C-alpha cells in the first residue's frame, strides 16, 4: 500500500493539496511503514494545473492525506480509486502512524466555495504554501 502526504515544506502537512508539489510517499506492508520517499512534482503536475483524467505520478497511491482539499480534488481522487483524507494533524509521520492505528482525526469534507465563518480566498496568487 502507498500513502501520499501533501507536505510542501517537507516538514508539515500542507493545507491546499491541489497546489502542493511535494508529497511524502509511504510504503506500507502489514500495517507498518517500510520507508518513505519525497516526490517532488513540477508545477504543471500539481493537481490544480494538471488535467483530471491524465495519468498522474500519485495514481498508484491508495490514500492521500492533506490539511484541506476541495470537492473537485476529492472527486478526482475517487475516480482513480484514491481516498482523500483531510486531517488537522500537522506531522506527516504522526498522521500515517495514526491512520494505520485507526486513530487519525479526520476533518469534515468542505466544499471548495468557502462560506460562513471560514476563510475566504481567491485562486490566483493566494499565499498558502
DSSP file (Angstrom, degrees, kcal/mol; ACC not computed):
  #  RESIDUE AA STRUCTURE BP1 BP2  ACC     N-H-->O    O-->H-N    N-H-->O    O-->H-N    TCO  KAPPA ALPHA  PHI   PSI    X-CA   Y-CA   Z-CA
    1    1 A X              0   0    0      0, 0.0    27,-3.1     0, 0.0     2,-0.4   0.000 360.0 360.0 360.0 145.5    0.0    0.0    0.0
    2    2 A X  E     -A   27   0A   0     58,-0.2    60,-2.7    25,-0.2    61,-1.3  -0.977 360.0-168.7-120.3 132.5    1.1    3.6   -0.7
    3    3 A X  E     -Ab  26  63A   0     23,-2.1    23,-3.1    -2,-0.4     2,-0.4  -0.984   8.6-157.5-117.5 125.2    0.0    6.6    1.4
    4    4 A X  E     -Ab  25  64A   0     59,-3.0    61,-2.9    -2,-0.5     2,-0.5  -0.849   4.6-165.3-101.6 137.3    0.8   10.0    0.0
    5    5 A X  E     -Ab  24  65A   0     19,-2.4    19,-2.5    -2,-0.4     2,-0.3  -0.983  21.3-128.2-124.7 121.6    1.0   13.0    2.4
    6    6 A X  E     +A   23   0A   0     59,-2.5     8,-2.3    -2,-0.5    17,-0.2  -0.520  41.3 157.7 -67.2 124.0    0.9   16.6    1.0
    7    7 A X    >   +     0   0    0     15,-2.9     3,-1.5    -2,-0.3     6,-0.1  -0.551  15.4 175.1-152.8  78.6    3.9   18.4    2.5
    8    8 A X  T 3  S+     0   0    0      1,-0.3    -1,-0.1     2,-0.1     5,-0.1   0.849  89.1  40.6 -57.9 -37.6    5.1   21.4    0.5
    9    9 A X  T 3  S-     0   0    0      3,-0.4    -1,-0.3    13,-0.1     4,-0.1   0.421 107.6-125.1 -92.3   2.8    7.7   22.4    3.1
   10   10 A X  S <  S+     0   0    0     -3,-1.5    -2,-0.1     2,-0.3     3,-0.1   0.488  98.1  67.1  68.9   5.4    8.7   18.8    3.7
   11   11 A X  S    S+     0   0    0      1,-0.3    81,-0.5    81,-0.0     2,-0.3   0.690  99.1  29.7-121.0 -37.9    8.1   19.2    7.5
   12   12 A X  B    S-E   91   0B   0     79,-0.2    -3,-0.4    80,-0.1     2,-0.3  -0.829  88.5 -89.1-126.4 163.6    4.3   19.7    8.0
   13   13 A X        -     0   0    0     77,-2.2    -6,-0.3    -2,-0.3     2,-0.2  -0.563  47.6-122.5 -74.3 130.4    1.1   18.6    6.2
   14   14 A X        -     0   0    0     -8,-2.3    53,-3.3    -2,-0.3    54,-0.6  -0.459   8.5-145.3 -76.5 141.1    0.1   21.1    3.5
   15   15 A X  S    S+     0   0    0     52,-0.3    53,-1.6     1,-0.2     2,-1.2   0.993  88.2  48.9 -66.4 -65.2   -3.3   22.8    3.6
   16   16 A X  B >>  -f   68   0C   0      1,-0.2     3,-0.9    51,-0.2     4,-0.9  -0.646  62.8-178.3 -88.2  95.8   -4.1   23.1   -0.1
   17   17 A X  T 34 S+     0   0    0     51,-1.9     3,-0.4    -2,-1.2    30,-0.4   0.826  76.9  64.7 -61.7 -33.4   -3.5   19.7   -1.6
   18   18 A X  T 34 S+     0   0    0      1,-0.2    30,-3.0    50,-0.2    31,-0.3   0.806 109.7  36.4 -63.3 -30.8   -4.4   20.9   -5.1
   19   19 A X  T <4 S+     0   0    0     -3,-0.9    -1,-0.2    28,-0.2    -2,-0.2   0.554  91.7 114.4 -97.6  -9.5   -1.5   23.3   -5.3
   20   20 A X     <  +     0   0    0     -4,-0.9    27,-0.4    -3,-0.4    28,-0.1  -0.314  36.8 179.4 -66.3 142.4    1.0   21.1   -3.4
   21   21 A X        +     0   0    0      1,-0.1    20,-3.4    25,-0.1     2,-0.4   0.349  62.2  69.6-124.1   1.9    4.0   19.8   -5.3
   22   22 A X  E     + C   0  40A   0     18,-0.2   -15,-2.9     2,-0.0     2,-0.4  -0.988  57.7 174.0-125.3 128.7    5.9   17.9   -2.6
   23   23 A X  E     -AC   6  39A   0     16,-2.4    16,-3.2    -2,-0.4     2,-0.5  -0.996  28.7-135.5-135.0 133.0    4.5   14.6   -1.2
   24   24 A X  E     -AC   5  38A   0    -19,-2.5   -19,-2.4    -2,-0.4     2,-0.6  -0.782  23.0-153.8 -81.7 129.8    5.9   12.1    1.2
   25   25 A X  E     -AC   4  37A   0     12,-3.3    12,-2.1    -2,-0.5     2,-0.5  -0.934   7.6-161.2-109.3 115.4    5.2    8.7   -0.2
   26   26 A X  E     -AC   3  36A   0    -23,-3.1   -23,-2.1    -2,-0.6     2,-0.6  -0.842   8.5-147.7 -99.4 126.4    5.0    6.0    2.5
   27   27 A X  E     -AC   2  35A   0      8,-2.9     7,-3.3    -2,-0.5     8,-0.9  -0.845  22.0-166.6 -91.3 123.9    5.4    2.3    1.5
   28   28 A X  E     + C   0  33A   0    -27,-3.1     2,-0.3    -2,-0.6     5,-0.2  -0.922  15.2 170.9-117.6 135.0    3.2    0.3    3.9
   29   29 A X  E >  S- C   0  32A   0      3,-2.4     3,-1.5    -2,-0.4    -2,-0.0  -0.985  73.3  -4.7-141.6 135.4    3.3   -3.5    4.4
   30   30 A X  T 3  S-     0   0    0     -2,-0.3     3,-0.1     1,-0.3    -1,-0.1   0.878 128.7 -58.9  49.8  43.1    1.4   -5.5    7.1
   31   31 A X  T 3  S+     0   0    0      1,-0.2     2,-0.3    -3,-0.0    -1,-0.3   0.710 115.9 109.8  63.6  23.8    0.3   -2.2    8.6
   32   32 A X  E <  S-C   29   0A   0     -3,-1.5    -3,-2.4    68,-0.0     2,-0.6  -0.965  74.6-112.0-128.8 147.2    3.8   -0.9    9.2
   33   33 A X  E     -C   28   0A   0     -2,-0.3    -5,-0.2    -5,-0.2     3,-0.1  -0.664  28.8-178.7 -76.4 119.6    5.8    1.8    7.5
   34   34 A X  E     -     0   0A   0     -7,-3.3     2,-0.3    -2,-0.6    -1,-0.2   0.908  63.2 -40.7 -83.0 -48.8    8.6    0.3    5.4
   35   35 A X  E     -C   27   0A   0     -8,-0.9    -8,-2.9     2,-0.0    -1,-0.4  -0.974  50.8-131.3-166.9 169.7   10.1    3.6    4.2
   36   36 A X  E     -C   26   0A   0     -2,-0.3     2,-0.3   -10,-0.2   -10,-0.2  -0.988  15.5-169.8-134.1 146.0    9.2    7.0    2.9
   37   37 A X  E     -C   25   0A   0    -12,-2.1   -12,-3.3    -2,-0.4     2,-0.5  -0.953  24.6-119.2-130.7 149.6   10.4    8.9   -0.1
   38   38 A X  E     -C   24   0A   0     -2,-0.3     2,-0.6   -14,-0.2   -14,-0.2  -0.800  21.8-160.7 -91.3 126.6    9.9   12.5   -1.2
   39   39 A X  E     -C   23   0A   0    -16,-3.2   -16,-2.4    -2,-0.5     2,-0.5  -0.939   6.2-167.8-104.9 119.4    8.1   13.0   -4.5
   40   40 A X  E     -C   22   0A   0     -2,-0.6     2,-0.3   -18,-0.2   -18,-0.2  -0.944   6.7-162.6-110.8 123.4    8.7   16.5   -6.0
   41   41 A X        -     0   0    0    -20,-3.4     2,-0.1    -2,-0.5     5,-0.1  -0.761  21.5-114.4-104.2 146.5    6.5   17.4   -8.9
   42   42 A X    >   -     0   0    0     -2,-0.3     3,-2.4     1,-0.1     4,-0.4  -0.408  41.9-101.4 -68.3 159.3    6.9   20.2  -11.5
   43   43 A X  G >  S+     0   0    0      1,-0.3     3,-1.7     2,-0.2     6,-0.3   0.856 122.2  58.8 -53.1 -39.8    4.2   22.9  -11.2
   44   44 A X  G 3  S+     0   0    0      1,-0.3    -1,-0.3     5,-0.1    -2,-0.0   0.575 101.2  57.6 -71.2  -5.7    2.3   21.5  -14.2
   45   45 A X  G <  S+     0   0    0     -3,-2.4    -1,-0.3     5,-0.1    -2,-0.2   0.451  78.5 111.2-100.0  -3.4    2.0   18.2  -12.4
   46   46 A X  S X> S-     0   0    0     -3,-1.7     4,-2.1    -4,-0.4     3,-0.5  -0.352  83.1-115.1 -62.7 154.7    0.2   19.8   -9.3
   47   47 A X  T 34 S+     0   0    0    -30,-0.4   -28,-0.2   -27,-0.4   -29,-0.1   0.868 116.4  56.3 -59.8 -34.8   -3.5   18.7   -9.2
   48   48 A X  T 34 S+     0   0    0    -30,-3.0    -1,-0.2     1,-0.2   -29,-0.1   0.833 116.0  34.6 -66.6 -32.9   -4.5   22.3   -9.8
   49   49 A X  T <4 S+     0   0    0     -3,-0.5     2,-0.2   -31,-0.3    -2,-0.2   0.682 104.1  79.3 -97.2 -20.9   -2.5   22.6  -13.0
   50   50 A X  S  < S-     0   0    0     -4,-2.1     2,-0.1    -7,-0.1    -5,-0.1  -0.611  88.3 -98.7 -96.1 151.3   -2.8   19.0  -14.5
   51   51 A X    >   -     0   0    0     -2,-0.2     3,-1.0     1,-0.1    -1,-0.1  -0.405  30.4-129.1 -66.2 139.0   -5.8   17.6  -16.4
   52   52 A X  T 3  S+     0   0    0      1,-0.2    -1,-0.1    -2,-0.1     4,-0.1   0.771 104.0  43.4 -63.0 -28.4   -8.0   15.4  -14.2
   53   53 A X  T 3  S+     0   0    0      2,-0.1    -1,-0.2    27,-0.0     3,-0.1   0.548  92.1 101.0 -96.8  -6.0   -8.2   12.4  -16.5
   54   54 A X  S <  S-     0   0    0     -3,-1.0    -4,-0.0     1,-0.1     0, 0.0  -0.395  88.0 -89.8 -74.4 153.7   -4.5   12.4  -17.4
   55   55 A X        -     0   0    0     -2,-0.1     2,-0.3     2,-0.0    -1,-0.1  -0.339  48.6-162.6 -58.7 145.9   -2.1    9.9  -15.7
   56   56 A X    >   -     0   0    0     -3,-0.1     3,-2.2    -4,-0.1     4,-0.2  -0.975  30.1-119.5-135.3 146.4   -0.6   11.4  -12.6
   57   57 A X  T 3  S+     0   0    0     -2,-0.3     3,-0.4     1,-0.3    -1,-0.1   0.714 114.6  53.3 -58.1 -20.3    2.5   10.4  -10.5
   58   58 A X  T >  S+     0   0    0      1,-0.2     3,-2.1     2,-0.1    -1,-0.3   0.351  75.3 105.1 -96.1   7.0    0.3    9.8   -7.5
   59   59 A X  T <  S+     0   0    0     -3,-2.2    -1,-0.2     1,-0.3    -2,-0.1   0.751  75.7  56.9 -59.9 -24.2   -2.1    7.4   -9.3
   60   60 A X  T 3  S+     0   0    0     -3,-0.4    -1,-0.3    -4,-0.2   -58,-0.2   0.413  85.0 101.6 -91.8   5.0   -0.6    4.4   -7.5
   61   61 A X    <   -     0   0    0     -3,-2.1   -58,-0.2     1,-0.1     3,-0.1  -0.589  55.4-161.2 -81.1 149.7   -1.3    5.8   -4.0
   62   62 A X  S    S+     0   0    0    -60,-2.7    21,-2.7     1,-0.3     2,-0.4   0.704  77.5  31.9 -97.5 -26.4   -4.3    4.4   -2.2
   63   63 A X  E     -bd   3  83A   0    -61,-1.3   -59,-3.0    19,-0.2     2,-0.4  -0.985  59.7-166.0-133.2 139.6   -4.6    7.3    0.3
   64   64 A X  E     -bd   4  84A   0     19,-2.8    21,-3.3    -2,-0.4     2,-0.4  -0.986  11.8-164.7-125.0 121.2   -3.8   11.0    0.1
   65   65 A X  E     +bd   5  85A   0    -61,-2.9   -59,-2.5    -2,-0.4     2,-0.3  -0.890  20.1 152.7-107.4 133.1   -3.6   12.9    3.4
   66   66 A X  E     - d   0  86A   0     19,-2.4    21,-2.1    -2,-0.4   -51,-0.2  -0.933  54.0-112.7-148.8 169.8   -3.7   16.7    3.4
   67   67 A X  S    S-     0   0    0    -53,-3.3     2,-0.3     1,-0.3   -52,-0.3   0.770  98.9 -11.4 -77.8 -27.9   -4.8   19.6    5.6
   68   68 A X  B     -f   16   0C   0    -53,-1.6   -51,-1.9   -54,-0.6    -1,-0.3  -0.964  61.2-179.9-162.8 156.9   -7.6   20.5    3.2
   69   69 A X        -     0   0    0     -2,-0.3    41,-0.5   -53,-0.2   -53,-0.1  -0.946  27.4-115.6-159.9 144.8   -8.8   19.7   -0.2
   70   70 A X     >  -     0   0    0     -2,-0.3     4,-2.0     1,-0.1     3,-0.2  -0.252  32.8-106.1 -76.6 167.4  -11.7   20.9   -2.3
   71   71 A X  H  > S+     0   0    0      1,-0.2     4,-2.4     2,-0.2     5,-0.2   0.838 117.9  59.9 -63.3 -34.2  -14.6   18.7   -3.5
   72   72 A X  H  > S+     0   0    0      1,-0.2     4,-2.3     2,-0.2    -1,-0.2   0.913 107.0  45.1 -61.5 -42.9  -13.2   18.7   -7.1
   73   73 A X  H  > S+     0   0    0      2,-0.2     4,-2.8     1,-0.2     5,-0.2   0.898 110.6  54.3 -68.6 -39.5   -9.9   17.1   -5.9
   74   74 A X  H  X S+     0   0    0     -4,-2.0     4,-2.5     1,-0.2    -2,-0.2   0.927 111.4  45.4 -57.1 -44.8  -11.8   14.6   -3.7
   75   75 A X  H  X S+     0   0    0     -4,-2.4     4,-2.1     2,-0.2    -2,-0.2   0.900 111.6  52.1 -67.1 -40.8  -13.9   13.5   -6.8
   76   76 A X  H  X S+     0   0    0     -4,-2.3     4,-0.9     2,-0.2    -2,-0.2   0.927 112.1  45.8 -60.7 -45.7  -10.8   13.4   -9.0
   77   77 A X  H ><>S+     0   0    0     -4,-2.8     5,-2.9     1,-0.2     3,-0.9   0.922 110.4  53.8 -62.9 -44.1   -9.0   11.1   -6.5
   78   78 A X  H ><5S+     0   0    0     -4,-2.5     3,-1.5     1,-0.3    -1,-0.2   0.864 102.1  58.4 -60.5 -36.5  -12.1    8.9   -6.1
   79   79 A X  H 3<5S+     0   0    0     -4,-2.1    -1,-0.3     1,-0.3    -2,-0.2   0.805 109.7  44.9 -62.3 -27.5  -12.2    8.4   -9.8
   80   80 A X  T <<5S-     0   0    0     -3,-0.9    -1,-0.3    -4,-0.9    -2,-0.2   0.314 122.8-105.4 -99.0   7.4   -8.7    6.9   -9.6
   81   81 A X  T < 5S+     0   0    0     -3,-1.5     2,-0.4     1,-0.3    -3,-0.2   0.726  76.7 135.6  78.6  21.3   -9.5    4.8   -6.5
   82   82 A X      < -     0   0    0     -5,-2.9     2,-0.6    -6,-0.1    -1,-0.3  -0.878  50.5-137.8-106.1 133.9   -7.6    7.1   -4.1
   83   83 A X  E     -d   63   0A   0    -21,-2.7   -19,-2.8    -2,-0.4     2,-0.6  -0.809  14.9-150.2 -91.0 121.0   -9.2    8.0   -0.8
   84   84 A X  E     -d   64   0A   0     -2,-0.6     2,-0.4   -21,-0.2   -19,-0.2  -0.821  15.5-170.7 -92.3 122.8   -8.6   11.7    0.1
   85   85 A X  E     -d   65   0A   0    -21,-3.3   -19,-2.4    -2,-0.6     2,-0.5  -0.946  11.1-157.5-118.0 134.5   -8.4   12.4    3.8
   86   86 A X  E     +d   66   0A   0     -2,-0.4    21,-4.0    21,-0.3     2,-0.3  -0.934  21.2 173.4-108.4 130.8   -8.3   15.8    5.5
   87   87 A X        -     0   0    0    -21,-2.1    19,-0.2    -2,-0.5     8,-0.0  -0.976  41.4-140.5-137.5 149.2   -6.8   16.0    8.9
   88   88 A X  S    S+     0   0    0     -2,-0.3    18,-0.1    17,-0.3   -21,-0.1   0.604  74.3 111.5 -78.4 -11.7   -5.9   18.6   11.5
   89   89 A X        -     0   0    0     16,-0.4    -2,-0.2     1,-0.1   -76,-0.0  -0.379  49.6-169.7 -60.2 138.5   -2.7   16.6   12.2
   90   90 A X        +     0   0    0    -78,-0.1   -77,-2.2     1,-0.0     2,-0.6   0.606  59.2  83.6-108.9 -14.9    0.3   18.5   11.0
   91   91 A X  B  >  -E   12   0B   0    -79,-0.2     4,-2.6     1,-0.2     5,-0.2  -0.811  64.5-152.9 -94.5 119.0    3.1   15.9   11.3
   92   92 A X  H  > S+     0   0    0     -2,-0.6     4,-2.3   -81,-0.5     5,-0.2   0.912  95.1  47.2 -57.4 -46.3    3.3   13.6    8.3
   93   93 A X  H  > S+     0   0    0      1,-0.2     4,-2.5     2,-0.2    -1,-0.2   0.919 114.0  47.8 -62.3 -43.4    4.8   10.6   10.2
   94   94 A X  H  > S+     0   0    0      1,-0.2     4,-2.9     2,-0.2    -1,-0.2   0.895 110.3  52.9 -63.1 -39.9    2.3   11.0   13.0
   95   95 A X  H  X S+     0   0    0     -4,-2.6     4,-2.6     2,-0.2    -2,-0.2   0.928 111.7  44.2 -63.3 -44.9   -0.6   11.2   10.5
   96   96 A X  H  X S+     0   0    0     -4,-2.3     4,-2.5     2,-0.2    -2,-0.2   0.924 114.6  49.0 -67.6 -43.1    0.4    8.0    8.8
   97   97 A X  H  X S+     0   0    0     -4,-2.5     4,-1.7    -5,-0.2    -2,-0.2   0.922 113.4  47.4 -60.0 -43.7    1.0    6.2   12.0
   98   98 A X  H  X>S+     0   0    0     -4,-2.9     5,-3.0     2,-0.2     6,-0.8   0.898 110.3  52.5 -65.6 -40.3   -2.4    7.3   13.3
   99   99 A X  H ><5S+     0   0    0     -4,-2.6     3,-1.0     4,-0.2    -2,-0.2   0.939 110.1  48.1 -59.4 -46.2   -4.1    6.3   10.1
  100  100 A X  H 3<5S+     0   0    0     -4,-2.5    -1,-0.2     1,-0.3    -2,-0.2   0.824 113.1  48.5 -64.7 -30.8   -2.6    2.8   10.4
  101  101 A X  H 3<5S-     0   0    0     -4,-1.7    -1,-0.3    -5,-0.2    -2,-0.2   0.539 114.8-117.5 -84.5  -7.1   -3.7    2.6   14.0
  102  102 A X  T <<5S+     0   0    0     -3,-1.0    -3,-0.2    -4,-0.8    -2,-0.1   0.716  90.1 103.2  79.0  20.8   -7.2    3.8   13.1
  103  103 A X      < +     0   0    0     -5,-3.0     2,-0.3    -6,-0.2    -4,-0.2   0.270  36.4 131.6-119.9  10.9   -6.9    7.0   15.2
  104  104 A X        -     0   0    0     -6,-0.8     2,-0.4    -8,-0.1    -9,-0.1  -0.495  59.7-125.3 -67.7 123.8   -6.2    9.7   12.6
  105  105 A X        -     0   0    0     -2,-0.3     2,-0.5     1,-0.0   -16,-0.4  -0.563  28.3-154.6 -69.4 128.2   -8.5   12.7   13.3
  106  106 A X        -     0   0    0     -2,-0.4   -19,-0.3   -19,-0.2     2,-0.1  -0.891   4.3-136.9-109.9 132.8  -10.4   13.3   10.0
  107  107 A X        -     0   0    0    -21,-4.0     2,-0.4    -2,-0.5   -21,-0.3  -0.378  31.6 -95.7 -79.3 163.9  -11.8   16.7    9.1
  108  108 A X        -     0   0    0     -2,-0.1    -1,-0.1     1,-0.1   -21,-0.0  -0.659  47.1-103.5 -79.0 131.8  -15.3   17.2    7.7
  109  109 A X        -     0   0    0     -2,-0.4     2,-0.4     1,-0.1    -1,-0.1  -0.306  40.9-154.2 -55.6 135.4  -15.2   17.4    3.9
  110  110 A X        -     0   0    0    -41,-0.5   -39,-0.2    -3,-0.0   -41,-0.1  -0.924  15.0-121.1-116.1 138.5  -15.6   21.0    2.8
  111  111 A X        -     0   0    0     -2,-0.4     4,-0.1     2,-0.2   -41,-0.0  -0.463  28.9-121.7 -67.8 152.0  -17.0   22.3   -0.4
  112  112 A X  S    S+     0   0    0      1,-0.1     2,-1.5    -2,-0.1    -1,-0.1   0.753  98.5  82.1 -74.1 -20.6  -14.4   24.5   -2.1
  113  113 A X  S    S-     0   0    0      7,-0.1    -2,-0.2     0, 0.0    -1,-0.1  -0.688  81.9-150.5 -81.0  94.6  -16.7   27.5   -2.2
  114  114 A X        +     0   0    0     -2,-1.5     2,-0.3     7,-0.2     7,-0.1  -0.383  24.7 166.2 -69.1 141.3  -16.0   28.6    1.4
  115  115 A X    >   +     0   0    0     -4,-0.1     3,-1.7    -2,-0.1    -1,-0.0  -0.811  37.4  24.0-141.1-176.8  -18.8   30.4    3.2
  116  116 A X  T 3  S-     0   0    0     -2,-0.3    -2,-0.0     1,-0.2     0, 0.0  -0.307 124.1 -15.9  61.5-133.1  -19.9   31.5    6.6
  117  117 A X  T 3  S+     0   0    0      2,-0.0    -1,-0.2    -2,-0.0     3,-0.1   0.482 107.5 108.6 -87.7  -2.5  -17.1   32.0    9.1
  118  118 A X  S <  S-     0   0    0     -3,-1.7     2,-0.0     1,-0.1     0, 0.0  -0.226  81.5 -85.2 -71.0 165.3  -14.4   30.0    7.1
  119  119 A X        -     0   0    0      1,-0.1     2,-0.4     0, 0.0    -1,-0.1  -0.324  39.6-138.7 -70.8 154.8  -11.6   31.9    5.5
  120  120 A X        +     0   0    0     -3,-0.1     2,-0.3    -7,-0.0    -1,-0.1  -0.893  28.4 161.3-113.0 142.8  -12.0   33.4    2.0
  121  121 A X        -     0   0    0     -2,-0.4     2,-0.3    -7,-0.1    -7,-0.2  -0.994  32.1-130.6-155.7 158.6   -9.5   33.2   -0.8
  122  122 A X        -     0   0    0     -2,-0.3     4,-0.4     2,-0.1    -2,-0.0  -0.770  23.9-129.0-103.0 155.3   -9.1   33.6   -4.5
  123  123 A X  S >  S+     0   0    0     -2,-0.3     2,-0.9     2,-0.1     3,-0.6   0.833  85.6  85.4 -75.5 -31.1   -7.3   31.0   -6.5
  124  124 A X  T 3  S-     0   0    0      1,-0.2    -2,-0.1    -3,-0.0    -1,-0.1  -0.612 115.4 -23.4 -80.5 111.0   -5.0   33.3   -8.3
  125  125 A X  T 3  S+     0   0    0     -2,-0.9    -1,-0.2     1,-0.2    -2,-0.1   0.646  79.7 162.3  73.8  18.6   -2.0   34.0   -6.2
  126  126 A X    <   -     0   0    0     -3,-0.6    -1,-0.2    -4,-0.4     2,-0.1  -0.481  42.1-124.7 -71.0 150.6   -3.3   33.3   -2.7
  127  127 A X        +     0   0    0     -2,-0.1     2,-0.4     2,-0.0    -1,-0.1   0.036  60.4 129.8 -94.0  27.3   -0.3   32.7   -0.4
  128  128 A X              0   0    0      1,-0.2    -3,-0.0    -2,-0.1  -114,-0.0  -0.666 360.0 360.0 -80.5 130.9   -0.9   29.3    1.2
  129  129 A X              0   0    0     -2,-0.4    -1,-0.2  -109,-0.0  -121,-0.1   0.348 360.0 360.0-128.9 360.0    2.2   27.1    1.0
